C-alpha cells in the first residue's frame, strides 16, 4: 500500500510504502495456556507480526512456565504460506530462556502429525 499527503499551497509529502499480510485467523488454541503474566492477547499474538521488546515481557510476547507451548492456528480460508518467522528471546537474568527446540508443521485437516523428539 502506498500513501502520500497533499494540501493546497504545501509541498506533497514523501510516499510511504507499507506491505500488509492479512491472514484470516479462525482461532488459536493452546494445549497449555501461556503463563498469565506473559499471555496478553494470546489468541492473536502468534500471528500479529509484532515484535516484543526485551524487558517488556507482558506485551507482544507469550511465555510458558514449566510446560511446552503447543498451539494450533486455524485459518478461515485455505492459504499458501511461504515464510514462517519465529521470534524468541533469551534473557537469563529475567528467567527468560531459549526453547530446547522449535517445530512448525502444517495440516489441511487440522490433524497433522507432531514431530517426535
DSSP file (Angstrom, degrees, kcal/mol; ACC not computed):
  #  RESIDUE AA STRUCTURE BP1 BP2  ACC     N-H-->O    O-->H-N    N-H-->O    O-->H-N    TCO  KAPPA ALPHA  PHI   PSI    X-CA   Y-CA   Z-CA
    1    1 A X              0   0    0      0, 0.0    17,-2.5     0, 0.0     2,-0.4   0.000 360.0 360.0 360.0 138.1    0.0    0.0    0.0
    2    2 A X  E     -A   17   0A   0     15,-0.2     2,-0.3     2,-0.0    15,-0.2  -0.918 360.0-176.5-117.0 144.7    1.3    3.5   -0.9
    3    3 A X  E     +A   16   0A   0     13,-2.1    13,-2.9    -2,-0.4     2,-0.3  -0.997   6.5 175.8-141.0 145.5    0.2    6.7    0.8
    4    4 A X        -     0   0    0     -2,-0.3     2,-0.4    11,-0.2    11,-0.1  -0.985  22.6-133.8-148.2 138.6    1.0   10.4    0.1
    5    5 A X        -     0   0    0      9,-0.4     8,-2.2    -2,-0.3     2,-0.4  -0.769  20.1-172.4 -99.7 139.9   -0.4   13.5    1.7
    6    6 A X        +     0   0    0     -2,-0.4     2,-0.3     6,-0.2     5,-0.1  -0.979   8.9 170.1-129.2 141.9   -1.5   16.6   -0.2
    7    7 A X    >   -     0   0    0      3,-0.4     3,-2.3    -2,-0.4    -2,-0.0  -0.960  43.2 -98.0-149.8 135.0   -2.6   20.1    1.0
    8    8 A X  T 3  S+     0   0    0     -2,-0.3     3,-0.1     1,-0.3    -2,-0.0  -0.224 109.2  12.4 -52.7 132.9   -3.1   23.2   -1.1
    9    9 A X  T 3  S+     0   0    0      1,-0.2     2,-0.3     0, 0.0    -1,-0.3   0.425 110.2 100.3  80.9  -1.0   -0.1   25.5   -1.0
   10   10 A X  S <  S-     0   0    0     -3,-2.3    -3,-0.4     3,-0.0     2,-0.3  -0.834  80.4-105.3-117.2 154.3    2.2   22.9    0.5
   11   11 A X        -     0   0    0     -2,-0.3    -3,-0.0    -3,-0.1     0, 0.0  -0.603  48.4-105.8 -71.9 133.1    4.8   20.6   -0.9
   12   12 A X        -     0   0    0     -2,-0.3    -6,-0.2     1,-0.1    -1,-0.1  -0.225  38.4-110.5 -58.7 151.3    3.4   17.0   -1.1
   13   13 A X        -     0   0    0     -8,-2.2    -1,-0.1     1,-0.2     2,-0.0  -0.153  38.3 -85.3 -73.4 174.1    4.7   14.6    1.4
   14   14 A X        -     0   0    0      1,-0.1     2,-0.6   -10,-0.1    -9,-0.4  -0.301  51.9 -95.6 -69.8 165.3    7.0   11.7    0.6
   15   15 A X        -     0   0    0    -11,-0.1     2,-0.5    -3,-0.1   -11,-0.2  -0.781  35.4-152.1 -88.1 123.1    5.5    8.4   -0.4
   16   16 A X  E     -A    3   0A   0    -13,-2.9   -13,-2.1    -2,-0.6     2,-0.5  -0.837  10.8-164.2 -95.5 130.5    5.0    6.0    2.5
   17   17 A X  E     +A    2   0A   0     -2,-0.5     2,-0.4   -15,-0.2   -15,-0.2  -0.962  13.5 168.1-119.4 130.2    5.1    2.3    1.5
   18   18 A X        -     0   0    0    -17,-2.5     2,-0.5    -2,-0.5    -2,-0.0  -0.993  21.9-148.1-143.1 133.3    3.8   -0.4    3.7
   19   19 A X        -     0   0    0     -2,-0.4     2,-0.4     2,-0.0    -2,-0.0  -0.877  14.3-164.1-102.6 133.0    3.2   -4.1    3.0
   20   20 A X        -     0   0    0     -2,-0.5     2,-0.6     2,-0.0    -2,-0.0  -0.952   7.6-160.1-116.5 134.0    0.4   -5.8    4.9
   21   21 A X        -     0   0    0     -2,-0.4     2,-0.6     2,-0.0    -2,-0.0  -0.957  13.5-163.8-111.0 115.1    0.0   -9.6    5.1
   22   22 A X        -     0   0    0     -2,-0.6     2,-0.5     2,-0.0    -2,-0.0  -0.881   9.2-178.1-106.4 123.4   -3.5  -10.5    6.1
   23   23 A X        -     0   0    0     -2,-0.6     2,-1.3    24,-0.2    -2,-0.0  -0.971  27.7-131.4-115.3 132.1   -4.3  -13.9    7.3
   24   24 A X        -     0   0    0     -2,-0.5    52,-3.8    53,-0.1    53,-0.5  -0.687  27.9-161.2 -85.2  95.3   -7.9  -14.8    8.2
   25   25 A X  E     -B   75   0B   0     -2,-1.3    50,-0.3    50,-0.3     3,-0.1  -0.661  17.1-175.5 -83.7 123.4   -7.5  -16.4   11.6
   26   26 A X  E     -     0   0B   0     48,-3.0     2,-0.3    -2,-0.5    49,-0.2   0.925  65.6 -41.7 -79.5 -50.8  -10.4  -18.5   12.7
   27   27 A X  E     -B   74   0B   0     47,-1.6    47,-2.8     2,-0.0     2,-0.4  -0.977  43.5-131.7-168.3 166.1   -8.9  -19.3   16.1
   28   28 A X  E     -B   73   0B   0     -2,-0.3     2,-0.4    45,-0.2    45,-0.2  -0.999  23.5-171.5-126.2 128.6   -5.8  -20.2   18.1
   29   29 A X  E     -B   72   0B   0     43,-2.6    43,-2.7    -2,-0.4     2,-0.4  -0.954   6.4-156.0-122.9 144.4   -5.9  -23.0   20.6
   30   30 A X  E     -B   71   0B   0     -2,-0.4    41,-0.2    41,-0.2     3,-0.2  -0.939  17.7-149.6-117.5 137.7   -3.2  -23.9   23.1
   31   31 A X  S    S+     0   0    0     39,-2.7     2,-0.4    -2,-0.4    -1,-0.1   0.930 101.7  20.8 -65.0 -45.9   -2.6  -27.3   24.7
   32   32 A X  S    S-     0   0    0     38,-0.4    38,-0.3    36,-0.2    -1,-0.3  -0.992  95.3-122.7-120.4 129.4   -1.3  -25.4   27.7
   33   33 A X        -     0   0    0     -2,-0.4     3,-0.1    -3,-0.2     6,-0.0  -0.328  35.1 -95.9 -69.0 154.1   -2.2  -21.8   28.1
   34   34 A X        -     0   0    0      1,-0.1    30,-0.2     5,-0.1     5,-0.2  -0.290  52.7 -84.3 -61.6 153.5    0.5  -19.1   28.3
   35   35 A X    >   -     0   0    0     28,-3.1     3,-2.2     1,-0.1     4,-0.5  -0.393  45.4-117.9 -56.9 136.7    1.6  -18.1   31.8
   36   36 A X  G >  S+     0   0    0      1,-0.3     3,-1.1     2,-0.2    -1,-0.1   0.841 111.9  52.1 -52.8 -41.9   -0.9  -15.4   32.8
   37   37 A X  G 3  S+     0   0    0      1,-0.2    -1,-0.3     2,-0.1     3,-0.1   0.638 118.6  37.7 -73.7 -10.8    1.7  -12.6   33.1
   38   38 A X  G <  S+     0   0    0     -3,-2.2    25,-0.3    25,-0.2    -1,-0.2   0.251  97.9  82.5-116.5  11.0    3.0  -13.4   29.6
   39   39 A X    X   +     0   0    0     -3,-1.1     3,-1.4    -4,-0.5     4,-0.2   0.073  48.0 149.6-111.8  26.2   -0.2  -14.2   27.8
   40   40 A X  T 3  S-     0   0    0     18,-0.6    20,-0.2     1,-0.3    21,-0.1  -0.395  82.6  -5.7 -62.8 130.2   -1.8  -10.8   26.8
   41   41 A X  T >> S+     0   0    0     -2,-0.1     4,-1.7     1,-0.1     3,-1.5   0.872  81.3 166.2  52.9  43.6   -3.8  -11.2   23.6
   42   42 A X  H <>  +     0   0    0     -3,-1.4     4,-0.6     1,-0.3    -2,-0.1   0.781  63.3  69.1 -60.0 -28.5   -2.7  -14.8   23.2
   43   43 A X  H 34 S+     0   0    0      1,-0.2    -1,-0.3    -4,-0.2    -2,-0.1   0.755 118.7  18.2 -66.4 -23.1   -5.3  -15.5   20.6
   44   44 A X  H X> S+     0   0    0     -3,-1.5     3,-1.8     2,-0.1     4,-0.9   0.504  98.0  95.9-120.1  -8.4   -3.6  -13.3   18.1
   45   45 A X  H 3< S+     0   0    0     -4,-1.7     3,-0.3     1,-0.3     4,-0.2   0.780  81.9  55.8 -59.8 -30.0   -0.1  -12.9   19.4
   46   46 A X  T 3< S+     0   0    0     -4,-0.6    -1,-0.3     1,-0.2    -2,-0.1   0.671 120.5  28.7 -76.2 -14.7    1.4  -15.7   17.3
   47   47 A X  T <4 S+     0   0    0     -3,-1.8    -2,-0.2     1,-0.1    -1,-0.2   0.332  90.3  94.1-127.8   6.6    0.2  -14.1   14.1
   48   48 A X  S  < S-     0   0    0     -4,-0.9    -3,-0.1    -3,-0.3    -2,-0.1   0.585  82.6-129.6 -85.0  -7.2    0.1  -10.3   14.6
   49   49 A X        +     0   0    0      1,-0.3     2,-0.2    -4,-0.2    -1,-0.1   0.482  60.1 137.9  77.5   0.9    3.6   -9.6   13.3
   50   50 A X        -     0   0    0     -5,-0.2     2,-0.5     1,-0.0    -1,-0.3  -0.524  46.8-139.7 -80.8 148.2    4.6   -7.6   16.3
   51   51 A X        -     0   0    0     -2,-0.2    10,-0.1    -3,-0.1     2,-0.1  -0.928  16.9-129.9-107.7 129.9    8.0   -8.0   17.9
   52   52 A X        -     0   0    0     -2,-0.5     2,-0.4     8,-0.4     8,-0.1  -0.402  19.5-123.6 -74.2 153.6    8.3   -8.0   21.6
   53   53 A X  B >   -C   56   0C   0      3,-0.5     3,-1.8     6,-0.4     6,-0.1  -0.816  28.4-105.0-100.0 138.6   10.8   -5.7   23.4
   54   54 A X  T 3  S+     0   0    0     -2,-0.4    -1,-0.0     1,-0.3    35,-0.0  -0.372 108.0  20.4 -59.0 133.0   13.4   -7.2   25.7
   55   55 A X  T 3  S+     0   0    0     -2,-0.1     2,-0.7    36,-0.0    -1,-0.3   0.113 107.4  83.4  93.0 -21.3   12.5   -6.5   29.3
   56   56 A X  B <   +C   53   0C   0     -3,-1.8    -3,-0.5     1,-0.1     3,-0.4  -0.692  49.3 157.6-112.2  76.2    8.8   -5.9   28.5
   57   57 A X        +     0   0    0     -2,-0.7     4,-0.2     1,-0.2    -1,-0.1   0.538  61.1  67.0 -83.7  -6.1    7.6   -9.5   28.5
   58   58 A X  S    S+     0   0    0     -3,-0.1   -18,-0.6     2,-0.1     2,-0.5   0.835  95.1  61.1 -81.4 -32.4    4.0   -8.7   29.2
   59   59 A X  S    S-     0   0    0     -3,-0.4    -6,-0.4     1,-0.2    -3,-0.1  -0.825 119.3  -7.2-100.8 130.9    3.3   -7.0   25.8
   60   60 A X  S    S+     0   0    0     -2,-0.5    -8,-0.4     1,-0.2     2,-0.3   0.651 110.9  94.7  66.4  19.5    3.8   -8.8   22.5
   61   61 A X        -     0   0    0     -3,-0.2     2,-0.4    -4,-0.2   -21,-0.3  -0.930  58.7-149.2-129.7 157.9    5.3  -12.0   24.0
   62   62 A X        -     0   0    0     -2,-0.3     2,-0.4   -23,-0.1   -23,-0.2  -0.997  18.6-168.9-122.2 137.0    3.9  -15.3   25.1
   63   63 A X        -     0   0    0     -2,-0.4   -28,-3.1   -28,-0.4     2,-0.4  -0.951   8.7-162.7-127.2 146.8    5.6  -17.1   27.9
   64   64 A X        -     0   0    0     -2,-0.4     2,-0.6   -30,-0.2   -30,-0.1  -0.996   5.9-158.3-130.9 131.8    5.2  -20.7   29.2
   65   65 A X  S    S-     0   0    0     -2,-0.4     3,-0.1     1,-0.1    -2,-0.0  -0.926  73.6 -17.5-118.8 111.5    6.4  -21.8   32.6
   66   66 A X  S    S+     0   0    0     -2,-0.6     2,-0.3     1,-0.2    -1,-0.1   0.444 120.5  78.1  79.4  -0.2    7.1  -25.5   33.2
   67   67 A X  S    S-     0   0    0    -35,-0.0    -1,-0.2     0, 0.0     2,-0.2  -0.951  82.1-106.0-136.4 156.9    5.1  -26.7   30.2
   68   68 A X        -     0   0    0     -2,-0.3     2,-0.7    -3,-0.1   -36,-0.2  -0.495  31.3-120.9 -76.2 150.7    5.7  -26.9   26.5
   69   69 A X        +     0   0    0     -2,-0.2     2,-0.4    -5,-0.1   -36,-0.1  -0.853  38.5 167.0 -90.3 121.6    4.0  -24.4   24.1
   70   70 A X        +     0   0    0     -2,-0.7   -39,-2.7   -38,-0.3   -38,-0.4  -0.957   9.1 171.0-135.3 117.7    1.9  -26.3   21.6
   71   71 A X  E     -B   30   0B   0     -2,-0.4     2,-0.5   -41,-0.2   -41,-0.2  -0.932  24.3-152.9-130.5 149.6   -0.6  -24.2   19.6
   72   72 A X  E     -B   29   0B   0    -43,-2.7   -43,-2.6    -2,-0.3     2,-0.6  -0.991   8.7-162.1-120.2 126.0   -2.8  -24.7   16.7
   73   73 A X  E     -B   28   0B   0     -2,-0.5     2,-0.5   -45,-0.2   -45,-0.2  -0.934   9.0-160.5-108.7 112.8   -3.7  -21.7   14.5
   74   74 A X  E     -B   27   0B   0    -47,-2.8   -48,-3.0    -2,-0.6   -47,-1.6  -0.819   6.0-150.7 -95.9 128.2   -6.8  -22.4   12.4
   75   75 A X  E     -B   25   0B   0     -2,-0.5   -50,-0.3   -50,-0.3     4,-0.0  -0.721  14.0-136.8 -97.0 149.0   -7.2  -20.2    9.3
   76   76 A X  S    S+     0   0    0    -52,-3.8     2,-0.3    -2,-0.3   -51,-0.1   0.800  89.0  31.6 -72.3 -29.7  -10.7  -19.3    7.9
   77   77 A X  S    S-     0   0    0    -53,-0.5   -53,-0.1    -3,-0.0     2,-0.1  -0.939  96.6 -93.6-128.8 148.2   -9.6  -19.8    4.3
   78   78 A X        -     0   0    0     -2,-0.3     2,-0.4    -3,-0.0    -2,-0.1  -0.422  53.3-174.1 -57.5 134.4   -7.0  -22.1    2.6
   79   79 A X        -     0   0    0     -2,-0.1     2,-0.6    -4,-0.0    -4,-0.1  -0.998  28.5-129.8-140.4 134.0   -3.8  -20.0    2.4
   80   80 A X        -     0   0    0     -2,-0.4     2,-0.6     2,-0.0    -2,-0.0  -0.753  26.6-164.2 -80.2 124.4   -0.4  -20.6    0.8
   81   81 A X        +     0   0    0     -2,-0.6     3,-0.1     1,-0.1    -2,-0.0  -0.956  18.0 169.7-115.0 118.2    2.2  -19.8    3.5
   82   82 A X        +     0   0    0     -2,-0.6     2,-0.4     1,-0.2    -1,-0.1   0.697  65.1  33.5 -99.6 -23.9    5.7  -19.3    2.1
   83   83 A X        -     0   0    0      2,-0.0     2,-0.4     0, 0.0    -1,-0.2  -0.998  54.4-170.3-139.1 136.5    7.5  -18.0    5.2
   84   84 A X        -     0   0    0     -2,-0.4     2,-0.4    -3,-0.1    20,-0.0  -0.996  11.8-167.4-123.5 124.5    7.2  -18.6    8.9
   85   85 A X        -     0   0    0     -2,-0.4     2,-0.5     2,-0.0    -2,-0.0  -0.928   1.8-163.5-113.4 137.5    9.2  -16.4   11.3
   86   86 A X        -     0   0    0     -2,-0.4     2,-0.5    16,-0.0    -2,-0.0  -0.980   4.4-156.0-121.9 124.6    9.6  -17.2   14.9
   87   87 A X        +     0   0    0     -2,-0.5     2,-0.3     2,-0.0    -2,-0.0  -0.880  19.1 174.2-102.1 128.7   10.7  -14.6   17.4
   88   88 A X        -     0   0    0     -2,-0.5     2,-0.4   -27,-0.0    10,-0.1  -0.907  15.9-152.0-130.5 156.6   12.4  -15.8   20.6
   89   89 A X        -     0   0    0     -2,-0.3     2,-0.4     8,-0.2    -2,-0.0  -0.977   5.6-167.9-131.3 146.1   14.1  -14.1   23.5
   90   90 A X        +     0   0    0     -2,-0.4     2,-0.2     7,-0.1     7,-0.2  -0.917  25.2 147.1-133.6 106.6   16.9  -15.3   25.8
   91   91 A X  B > > -D   96   0D   0      5,-2.5     3,-2.2    -2,-0.4     5,-1.8  -0.683  18.6-177.3-140.0  81.8   17.5  -13.1   28.9
   92   92 A X  G > 5S+     0   0    0      1,-0.3     3,-1.8    -2,-0.2    -1,-0.1   0.791  80.8  64.2 -55.2 -32.4   18.6  -15.4   31.8
   93   93 A X  G 3 5S+     0   0    0      1,-0.3    -1,-0.3     2,-0.1    -2,-0.0   0.774 109.5  40.7 -63.4 -23.9   18.7  -12.5   34.3
   94   94 A X  G < 5S-     0   0    0     -3,-2.2    -1,-0.3     2,-0.2    -2,-0.2   0.208 120.1-109.8-104.4  12.5   14.9  -12.2   33.8
   95   95 A X  T < 5S+     0   0    0     -3,-1.8     2,-0.6     1,-0.2    -3,-0.2   0.815  74.7 138.6  61.4  33.6   14.4  -16.0   33.8
   96   96 A X  B   < -D   91   0D   0     -5,-1.8    -5,-2.5   -33,-0.0     2,-0.3  -0.951  30.7-178.7-109.1 117.2   13.6  -15.9   30.0
   97   97 A X        -     0   0    0     -2,-0.6    -8,-0.2    -7,-0.2    -7,-0.1  -0.825  31.0-102.7-122.1 153.9   15.3  -18.9   28.2
   98   98 A X        -     0   0    0     -2,-0.3     2,-0.1     1,-0.1    -8,-0.1  -0.352  45.0-109.3 -61.0 149.1   15.6  -20.2   24.7
   99   99 A X        -     0   0    0      1,-0.1     3,-0.1    -2,-0.0    -1,-0.1  -0.469  19.7-123.6 -73.6 158.7   13.4  -23.2   24.0
  100  100 A X  S    S-     0   0    0      1,-0.2     2,-0.3    -2,-0.1    -1,-0.1   0.819  88.6  -8.5 -71.3 -30.2   15.2  -26.6   23.6
  101  101 A X        -     0   0    0      2,-0.0     2,-0.4    -3,-0.0    -1,-0.2  -0.981  59.3-144.4-160.8 159.9   13.6  -27.0   20.1
  102  102 A X        -     0   0    0     -2,-0.3     2,-0.4    -3,-0.1   -16,-0.0  -0.999  15.5-176.0-133.6 130.4   11.1  -25.4   17.8
  103  103 A X        -     0   0    0     -2,-0.4     2,-0.4    12,-0.0    -2,-0.0  -0.979   4.4-172.2-124.8 140.4    8.8  -27.3   15.3
  104  104 A X        +     0   0    0     -2,-0.4     2,-0.3   -20,-0.0    -2,-0.0  -1.000  12.6 172.4-127.6 130.8    6.4  -25.9   12.8
  105  105 A X        -     0   0    0     -2,-0.4     2,-0.3     7,-0.0     7,-0.1  -0.947  18.0-144.4-137.2 160.6    4.0  -28.1   10.9
  106  106 A X        -     0   0    0     -2,-0.3     2,-0.3     7,-0.1     7,-0.2  -0.892  13.9-178.2-124.7 151.7    1.1  -27.6    8.5
  107  107 A X        -     0   0    0     -2,-0.3    -2,-0.0     5,-0.1     0, 0.0  -0.993  25.2-156.9-149.8 142.5   -2.1  -29.5    8.0
  108  108 A X  S    S+     0   0    0     -2,-0.3    -1,-0.1     1,-0.1   -30,-0.0   0.703 101.6  35.5 -86.9 -22.6   -5.1  -29.2    5.7
  109  109 A X  S    S-     0   0    0      0, 0.0    -1,-0.1     0, 0.0    -2,-0.0   0.351 109.2-111.0-114.8   5.0   -7.4  -31.1    8.1
  110  110 A X  S    S+     0   0    0      1,-0.1    -3,-0.0     0, 0.0   -36,-0.0   0.578  99.3  92.9  77.9   8.0   -6.2  -30.0   11.5
  111  111 A X        +     0   0    0      2,-0.0    -1,-0.1     0, 0.0    -4,-0.0  -0.057  51.9 152.5-124.4  31.7   -4.8  -33.4   12.2
  112  112 A X        -     0   0    0      1,-0.1     2,-0.1    -7,-0.1    -5,-0.1  -0.137  50.7 -94.7 -61.5 159.3   -1.3  -33.1   11.1
  113  113 A X        -     0   0    0     -7,-0.2     2,-0.4     1,-0.0    -1,-0.1  -0.462  30.3-131.8 -78.9 148.5    1.4  -35.2   12.6
  114  114 A X        -     0   0    0     -2,-0.1    -1,-0.0     1,-0.0   -10,-0.0  -0.836  29.1-110.6 -97.4 134.4    3.5  -33.9   15.5
  115  115 A X        -     0   0    0     -2,-0.4     2,-0.4     1,-0.1    -1,-0.0  -0.290  27.6-125.6 -62.2 148.1    7.3  -34.3   15.2
  116  116 A X              0   0    0      1,-0.2    -1,-0.1     0, 0.0     0, 0.0  -0.744 360.0 360.0 -89.8 143.2    8.9  -36.8   17.5
  117  117 A X              0   0    0     -2,-0.4    -1,-0.2   -16,-0.0    -2,-0.0   0.361 360.0 360.0 173.2 360.0   11.8  -35.5   19.6
